[in-house]
């Protein structure tokens, strides 16, 4: 299944339509946990907040804790 999404907002809207959004949030929490990276978001987070938190966290990891960023990539 190959889909082209112009941006993350459209991707998250499609996840909601497909009823996969909650599973995505749960999987993100698992992945960050396995990489031993603390991320704070609730399971009922709205898509725009999720996108913002992920953007800020990934930017922080790249700039401040690159080895943790690499751990996250390898999960």
Secondary structure, DSSP 8 states (H G I E B T S, - for coil): -----SSHHHHHHHHHHTT-HHHHHHHHHHHHHHTT------TT--HHHHHHHHHHHHHHHHHH-HHHHHHHHH-
